[in-house]
Amino acid sequence: MSNVRLDPGLPLFGFAASAGYQLALNEWVTLVPAVGVQLQSLELDEFTEQGGMNLAVEYEDTTLVTANAGVTAMVKPYRLNNHWQVTPTAELGWRHDFSAIEEELTARFDAQSFQQQGYQRDTDQVTLGVGAAFINDSGFNIQLNYSGAFSGDSSRSQVAVGVSYAF
């Protein structure tokens, strides 16, 4: 029996700021142009296993600085029938990553070691989102949203569904 102990330490820090302005095009559509910046920092201290296979891992610190700009279009809520109303939204934007980092990890088992490197992401991405909120007079709220980020070498899509009831 071995006694394996790990103390990796994992400081994580994030900060985000954004500013936008609501601009009513007409009585039905509102545009919201916005800009923002994000900072994310993750530090994973190296650790050494004591007992077991004496695994030692070193992970490069990761700091991301990202700027984004985009516009959101919101349509005034309108009634579907006597009990439900819907509010559609659409977003189009651009995101730039100033860091352009490549993840790197080094692991050692006694005398043998290996390195794992992540891929270098594109620094620019186009972002897209569409969604709708369905609200019931009785307090039900159903949110349906799609968001995606697309660049030359990758794409990410996400669908989210949310349900809430207020009483």
Accessible surface in RSA format (square Angstrom, percent):
REM  Atomic radii and reference values for relative SASA: ProtOr
REM  Chains: A
REM  Algorithm: Lee & Richards
REM  Probe-radius: 1.40
REM  Slices: 20
REM RES _ NUM      All-atoms   Total-Side   Main-Chain    Non-polar    All polar
REM                ABS   REL    ABS   REL    ABS   REL    ABS   REL    ABS   REL
RES MET A   1   246.07 127.4 151.83 100.5  94.24 224.4 129.69 110.3 116.38 154.2
RES SER A   2    62.49  52.8  36.13  48.2  26.36  60.7  27.88  59.4  34.61  48.5
RES ASN A   3   110.64  76.3  97.43  94.1  13.21  31.8  35.59  85.7  75.05  72.5
RES VAL A   4    67.63  44.5  41.02  37.1  26.61  64.1  41.02  35.6  26.61  72.2
RES ARG A   5   144.36  60.6 137.35  70.0   7.01  16.7  53.75  73.5  90.61  54.9
RES LEU A   6    95.34  53.1  62.26  44.5  33.08  83.1  64.50  45.3  30.84  83.0
RES ASP A   7   123.08  86.2 107.00 106.5  16.08  38.0  34.70  81.7  88.38  88.1
RES PRO A   8    49.02  35.7  49.02  44.7   0.00   0.0  49.02  40.5   0.00   0.0
RES GLY A   9    29.62  36.5   0.00   N/A  29.62  36.5  27.38  75.1   2.25   5.0
RES LEU A  10   112.15  62.5  86.58  61.9  25.56  64.3  88.08  61.9  24.06  64.8
RES PRO A  11    70.46  51.4  57.77  52.7  12.69  46.1  69.12  57.1   1.34   8.3
RES LEU A  12   135.60  75.5 101.62  72.7  33.98  85.4 101.93  71.6  33.66  90.6
RES PHE A  13   114.61  57.3 110.87  68.7   3.74   9.7 114.11  69.2   0.50   1.4
RES GLY A  14    50.83  62.7   0.00   N/A  50.83  62.7  20.56  56.4  30.27  67.8
RES PHE A  15   116.19  58.1 105.68  65.5  10.51  27.3 111.98  67.9   4.21  12.0
RES ALA A  16    68.04  62.6  41.35  63.8  26.69  60.7  41.48  58.4  26.56  70.4
RES ALA A  17    47.45  43.6  36.51  56.3  10.94  24.9  45.04  63.4   2.41   6.4
RES SER A  18    95.03  80.3  57.76  77.1  37.27  85.8  25.79  54.9  69.24  97.0
RES ALA A  19    67.66  62.2  57.18  88.2  10.47  23.8  65.54  92.3   2.12   5.6
RES GLY A  20    53.98  66.6   0.00   N/A  53.98  66.6  13.70  37.6  40.28  90.2
RES TYR A  21   149.32  69.7 145.39  82.7   3.93  10.2 104.22  78.3  45.10  55.6
RES GLN A  22   121.17  67.8 103.98  76.0  17.19  40.9  29.42  62.6  91.75  69.6
RES LEU A  23    84.20  46.9  83.25  59.6   0.95   2.4  84.20  59.1   0.00   0.0
RES ALA A  24    75.85  69.7  49.88  77.0  25.97  59.1  49.88  70.2  25.97  68.8
RES LEU A  25    99.72  55.5  67.40  48.2  32.32  81.2  69.55  48.8  30.17  81.2
RES ASN A  26    88.10  60.8  68.54  66.2  19.56  47.1  41.76 100.5  46.34  44.8
RES GLU A  27   132.04  75.8 105.21  79.6  26.83  63.9  43.83  84.8  88.21  72.0
RES TRP A  28   114.68  46.0 112.43  54.4   2.25   5.3  96.05  51.2  18.63  30.2
RES VAL A  29    40.04  26.3  39.52  35.8   0.51   1.2  39.52  34.3   0.51   1.4
RES THR A  30    33.73  24.0  33.73  34.2   0.00   0.0   8.57  11.5  25.16  38.0
RES LEU A  31    46.47  25.9  46.47  33.2   0.00   0.0  46.47  32.6   0.00   0.0
RES VAL A  32    29.81  19.6  28.58  25.9   1.23   3.0  28.58  24.8   1.23   3.3
RES PRO A  33    59.07  43.0  56.46  51.5   2.61   9.5  56.85  46.9   2.21  13.8
RES ALA A  34    38.92  35.8  31.96  49.3   6.97  15.9  35.02  49.3   3.90  10.3
RES VAL A  35    92.04  60.6  90.49  81.9   1.55   3.7  91.56  79.6   0.48   1.3
RES GLY A  36    12.36  15.2   0.00   N/A  12.36  15.2   7.56  20.8   4.80  10.7
RES VAL A  37    64.26  42.3  63.35  57.3   0.92   2.2  63.35  55.0   0.92   2.5
RES GLN A  38    65.14  36.4  64.54  47.2   0.60   1.4   6.71  14.3  58.43  44.3
RES LEU A  39    56.92  31.7  56.65  40.5   0.28   0.7  56.65  39.8   0.28   0.7
RES GLN A  40    84.59  47.3  83.74  61.2   0.85   2.0  24.22  51.6  60.37  45.8
RES SER A  41    22.14  18.7  20.78  27.7   1.36   3.1  10.14  21.6  12.00  16.8
RES LEU A  42    53.62  29.9  53.20  38.1   0.42   1.0  53.20  37.4   0.42   1.1
RES GLU A  43    72.57  41.7  72.57  54.9   0.00   0.0   4.52   8.7  68.05  55.6
RES LEU A  44    40.47  22.5  37.37  26.7   3.10   7.8  37.55  26.4   2.92   7.9
RES ASP A  45    76.11  53.3  68.80  68.5   7.31  17.3  24.25  57.1  51.86  51.7
RES GLU A  46   105.83  60.8  89.47  67.7  16.36  39.0  29.62  57.3  76.21  62.2
RES PHE A  47    36.39  18.2  29.40  18.2   6.99  18.2  35.73  21.7   0.66   1.9
RES THR A  48    77.10  54.8  63.92  64.8  13.18  31.4  44.87  60.3  32.23  48.7
RES GLU A  49    28.37  16.3  27.12  20.5   1.24   3.0   0.00   0.0  28.37  23.2
RES GLN A  50    94.17  52.7  89.47  65.4   4.70  11.2  35.29  75.1  58.87  44.7
RES GLY A  51    29.65  36.6   0.00   N/A  29.65  36.6  22.92  62.9   6.73  15.1
RES GLY A  52    46.00  56.7   0.00   N/A  46.00  56.7  19.34  53.1  26.66  59.7
RES MET A  53   128.05  66.3 120.97  80.1   7.07  16.8  91.66  77.9  36.39  48.2
RES ASN A  54    70.24  48.4  65.30  63.1   4.95  11.9  12.83  30.9  57.41  55.5
RES LEU A  55    39.67  22.1  39.67  28.4   0.00   0.0  39.67  27.9   0.00   0.0
RES ALA A  56    13.13  12.1  13.09  20.2   0.04   0.1  13.09  18.4   0.04   0.1
RES VAL A  57    15.71  10.3  14.99  13.6   0.72   1.7  15.00  13.0   0.71   1.9
RES GLU A  58    62.21  35.7  60.44  45.7   1.77   4.2  14.05  27.2  48.16  39.3
RES TYR A  59    50.48  23.6  37.59  21.4  12.89  33.6  23.40  17.6  27.09  33.4
RES GLU A  60   100.04  57.4  95.79  72.5   4.24  10.1  22.89  44.3  77.14  63.0
RES ASP A  61    91.79  64.3  67.92  67.6  23.87  56.4  21.64  50.9  70.15  70.0
RES THR A  62    17.73  12.6  17.18  17.4   0.55   1.3  14.79  19.9   2.94   4.4
RES THR A  63    59.16  42.1  53.84  54.6   5.32  12.7  37.24  50.0  21.92  33.1
RES LEU A  64    31.42  17.5  30.87  22.1   0.55   1.4  30.87  21.7   0.55   1.5
RES VAL A  65    52.02  34.2  52.02  47.1   0.00   0.0  52.02  45.2   0.00   0.0
RES THR A  66    14.49  10.3  14.49  14.7   0.00   0.0   2.34   3.1  12.16  18.4
RES ALA A  67    22.71  20.9  22.71  35.0   0.00   0.0  22.71  32.0   0.00   0.0
RES ASN A  68    50.46  34.8  47.18  45.6   3.28   7.9  14.59  35.1  35.87  34.7
RES ALA A  69    38.70  35.6  33.21  51.2   5.49  12.5  35.65  50.2   3.05   8.1
RES GLY A  70    30.10  37.1   0.00   N/A  30.10  37.1  21.82  59.9   8.28  18.5
RES VAL A  71    58.07  38.2  53.78  48.7   4.29  10.3  54.72  47.5   3.35   9.1
RES THR A  72    33.03  23.5  33.03  33.5   0.00   0.0  13.44  18.0  19.59  29.6
RES ALA A  73    29.06  26.7  27.73  42.8   1.32   3.0  27.73  39.1   1.32   3.5
RES MET A  74    57.72  29.9  56.69  37.5   1.03   2.4  21.00  17.9  36.72  48.6
RES VAL A  75    43.93  28.9  42.16  38.2   1.77   4.3  42.65  37.1   1.29   3.5
RES LYS A  76   102.36  49.9  93.81  57.6   8.55  20.4  59.79  53.8  42.57  45.3
RES PRO A  77    60.58  44.1  49.62  45.2  10.96  39.8  49.62  41.0  10.96  68.1
RES TYR A  78    88.16  41.2  82.94  47.2   5.22  13.6  54.56  41.0  33.60  41.4
RES ARG A  79   131.38  55.2 107.98  55.0  23.40  55.7  52.95  72.4  78.43  47.5
RES LEU A  80    94.10  52.4  60.68  43.4  33.42  84.0  63.19  44.4  30.92  83.2
RES ASN A  81    83.53  57.6  68.20  65.9  15.33  36.9  43.00 103.5  40.54  39.2
RES ASN A  82   126.89  87.5 111.78 108.0  15.12  36.4  19.73  47.5 107.16 103.6
RES HIS A  83   110.78  60.5 110.78  77.0   0.00   0.0  73.89  76.1  36.89  42.9
RES TRP A  84    64.05  25.7  64.05  31.0   0.00   0.0  42.96  22.9  21.09  34.2
RES GLN A  85    48.31  27.0  48.31  35.3   0.00   0.0   3.89   8.3  44.43  33.7
RES VAL A  86     7.54   5.0   7.54   6.8   0.00   0.0   7.54   6.6   0.00   0.0
RES THR A  87    28.06  20.0  27.01  27.4   1.05   2.5  24.13  32.4   3.93   5.9
RES PRO A  88    36.80  26.8  36.80  33.5   0.00   0.0  36.80  30.4   0.00   0.0
RES THR A  89    41.20  29.3  35.16  35.6   6.04  14.4  25.38  34.1  15.82  23.9
RES ALA A  90    45.13  41.5  42.86  66.1   2.27   5.2  43.39  61.1   1.74   4.6
RES GLU A  91    91.75  52.7  88.38  66.9   3.37   8.0  13.06  25.3  78.69  64.3
RES LEU A  92   103.10  57.4  99.17  70.9   3.93   9.9  99.76  70.1   3.34   9.0
RES GLY A  93    13.13  16.2   0.00   N/A  13.13  16.2   9.53  26.2   3.60   8.1
RES TRP A  94   113.47  45.5 112.03  54.2   1.44   3.4 103.37  55.1  10.10  16.4
RES ARG A  95    62.60  26.3  62.07  31.6   0.53   1.3  15.49  21.2  47.11  28.6
RES HIS A  96    39.68  21.7  39.68  27.6   0.00   0.0  25.34  26.1  14.35  16.7
RES ASP A  97    14.26  10.0  13.26  13.2   1.01   2.4  11.73  27.6   2.53   2.5
RES PHE A  98   123.82  61.9  94.43  58.5  29.39  76.5  96.88  58.7  26.94  77.1
RES SER A  99    32.32  27.3   5.70   7.6  26.62  61.3  12.21  26.0  20.11  28.2
RES ALA A 100    37.76  34.7  23.78  36.7  13.97  31.8  26.90  37.9  10.86  28.8
RES ILE A 101    52.56  29.9  42.54  31.7  10.02  24.1  47.59  34.3   4.97  13.5
RES GLU A 102    77.81  44.7  57.98  43.9  19.83  47.2  17.46  33.8  60.35  49.3
RES GLU A 103    91.96  52.8  87.93  66.5   4.03   9.6  20.13  38.9  71.83  58.6
RES GLU A 104    46.70  26.8  45.36  34.3   1.33   3.2   2.98   5.8  43.72  35.7
RES LEU A 105    45.89  25.6  45.45  32.5   0.43   1.1  45.85  32.2   0.03   0.1
RES THR A 106    22.69  16.1  22.49  22.8   0.21   0.5  13.33  17.9   9.36  14.2
RES ALA A 107     4.01   3.7   4.01   6.2   0.00   0.0   4.01   5.6   0.00   0.0
RES ARG A 108    77.52  32.5  77.49  39.5   0.04   0.1  31.26  42.7  46.27  28.0
RES PHE A 109    74.64  37.3  71.89  44.5   2.75   7.2  71.89  43.6   2.75   7.9
RES ASP A 110   107.59  75.4  78.66  78.3  28.93  68.4  40.50  95.3  67.08  66.9
RES ALA A 111   104.24  95.8  65.30 100.8  38.94  88.6  75.33 106.1  28.92  76.6
RES GLN A 112   141.50  79.1 136.19  99.5   5.31  12.7  46.79  99.6  94.71  71.8
RES SER A 113    69.80  59.0  39.19  52.3  30.61  70.5   4.66   9.9  65.14  91.3
RES PHE A 114   106.44  53.3  97.95  60.7   8.49  22.1 106.44  64.5   0.00   0.0
RES GLN A 115   111.03  62.1  80.41  58.8  30.62  72.9  23.89  50.8  87.15  66.1
RES GLN A 116   109.25  61.1 105.78  77.3   3.46   8.2  32.69  69.6  76.56  58.1
RES GLN A 117    96.00  53.7  74.28  54.3  21.72  51.7  14.29  30.4  81.72  62.0
RES GLY A 118    25.70  31.7   0.00   N/A  25.70  31.7  20.93  57.4   4.77  10.7
RES TYR A 119   136.98  64.0 118.74  67.6  18.24  47.5 106.72  80.2  30.26  37.3
RES GLN A 120    89.03  49.8  72.91  53.3  16.12  38.4  35.57  75.7  53.46  40.5
RES ARG A 121    91.78  38.5  87.33  44.5   4.45  10.6  30.37  41.5  61.41  37.2
RES ASP A 122    51.78  36.3  41.99  41.8   9.79  23.1  12.54  29.5  39.24  39.1
RES THR A 123    47.69  33.9  42.03  42.6   5.66  13.5  24.42  32.8  23.28  35.2
RES ASP A 124    62.51  43.8  56.85  56.6   5.66  13.4  25.47  59.9  37.04  36.9
RES GLN A 125    37.05  20.7  35.29  25.8   1.77   4.2   7.40  15.8  29.65  22.5
RES VAL A 126    77.69  51.1  77.63  70.3   0.06   0.2  77.63  67.5   0.06   0.2
RES THR A 127    31.94  22.7  31.75  32.2   0.20   0.5  20.05  26.9  11.89  18.0
RES LEU A 128    74.19  41.3  69.88  50.0   4.32  10.8  71.76  50.4   2.43   6.5
RES GLY A 129     6.18   7.6   0.00   N/A   6.18   7.6   6.09  16.7   0.09   0.2
RES VAL A 130    76.25  50.2  71.28  64.5   4.97  12.0  73.90  64.2   2.35   6.4
RES GLY A 131    12.86  15.9   0.00   N/A  12.86  15.9   7.82  21.5   5.04  11.3
RES ALA A 132    21.20  19.5  18.06  27.9   3.14   7.1  19.79  27.9   1.41   3.7
RES ALA A 133    14.23  13.1  13.55  20.9   0.69   1.6  13.55  19.1   0.69   1.8
RES PHE A 134    52.04  26.0  52.04  32.2   0.00   0.0  52.04  31.6   0.00   0.0
RES ILE A 135    60.53  34.4  59.83  44.6   0.70   1.7  59.83  43.1   0.70   1.9
RES ASN A 136    19.57  13.5  15.69  15.2   3.88   9.3   0.28   0.7  19.29  18.6
RES ASP A 137    86.36  60.5  48.79  48.6  37.57  88.8  32.33  76.1  54.03  53.9
RES SER A 138    74.87  63.3  54.31  72.5  20.56  47.4  30.70  65.4  44.17  61.9
RES GLY A 139    21.36  26.3   0.00   N/A  21.36  26.3  17.56  48.2   3.80   8.5
RES PHE A 140    88.19  44.1  88.02  54.5   0.17   0.5  88.02  53.4   0.17   0.5
RES ASN A 141    40.46  27.9  39.76  38.4   0.69   1.7   7.59  18.3  32.87  31.8
RES ILE A 142    53.32  30.3  53.32  39.7   0.00   0.0  53.32  38.4   0.00   0.0
RES GLN A 143    67.80  37.9  67.75  49.5   0.05   0.1  28.96  61.7  38.84  29.5
RES LEU A 144    76.21  42.4  75.06  53.7   1.15   2.9  75.41  53.0   0.79   2.1
RES ASN A 145    60.90  42.0  55.64  53.8   5.26  12.7  22.07  53.1  38.83  37.5
RES TYR A 146    59.70  27.9  56.38  32.1   3.32   8.6  47.02  35.3  12.68  15.6
RES SER A 147    44.28  37.4  43.28  57.8   1.01   2.3  33.34  71.0  10.94  15.3
RES GLY A 148     1.70   2.1   0.00   N/A   1.70   2.1   0.00   0.0   1.70   3.8
RES ALA A 149     1.33   1.2   0.82   1.3   0.51   1.2   0.82   1.2   0.51   1.3
RES PHE A 150    70.74  35.4  68.12  42.2   2.62   6.8  68.41  41.5   2.32   6.7
RES SER A 151    28.90  24.4   0.45   0.6  28.45  65.5  11.93  25.4  16.97  23.8
RES GLY A 152    82.59 101.8   0.00   N/A  82.59 101.8  40.64 111.5  41.95  94.0
RES ASP A 153    82.48  57.8  45.49  45.3  36.99  87.5  43.33 102.0  39.16  39.0
RES SER A 154    35.90  30.3  22.59  30.1  13.31  30.7  28.60  60.9   7.30  10.2
RES SER A 155    80.15  67.7  49.75  66.4  30.41  70.0  15.11  32.2  65.05  91.1
RES ARG A 156   110.47  46.4 105.32  53.7   5.15  12.3  75.54 103.2  34.94  21.2
RES SER A 157    72.28  61.1  40.85  54.5  31.43  72.4  28.20  60.0  44.08  61.8
RES GLN A 158    98.78  55.2  91.97  67.2   6.80  16.2  26.92  57.3  71.85  54.5
RES VAL A 159   111.79  73.6  82.38  74.6  29.41  70.9  82.38  71.6  29.41  79.8
RES ALA A 160    43.54  40.0  38.15  58.9   5.40  12.3  43.25  60.9   0.29   0.8
RES VAL A 161    99.98  65.8  65.00  58.8  34.98  84.3  65.90  57.3  34.08  92.4
RES GLY A 162    29.92  36.9   0.00   N/A  29.92  36.9  28.43  78.0   1.49   3.3
RES VAL A 163   103.38  68.0  67.66  61.3  35.72  86.1  68.29  59.3  35.09  95.2
RES SER A 164    63.35  53.5  55.68  74.3   7.67  17.7  48.00 102.2  15.35  21.5
RES TYR A 165   108.51  50.7  85.42  48.6  23.10  60.1  50.22  37.7  58.29  71.9
RES ALA A 166    74.56  68.6  60.65  93.6  13.91  31.6  67.52  95.1   7.04  18.7
RES PHE A 167   214.37 107.2 139.20  86.2  75.17 195.6 173.92 105.4  40.45 115.8
END  Absolute sums over single chains surface
CHAIN  1 A    11358.8       9307.3       2051.6       6792.1       4566.7
END  Absolute sums over all chains
TOTAL         11358.8       9307.3       2051.6       6792.1       4566.7
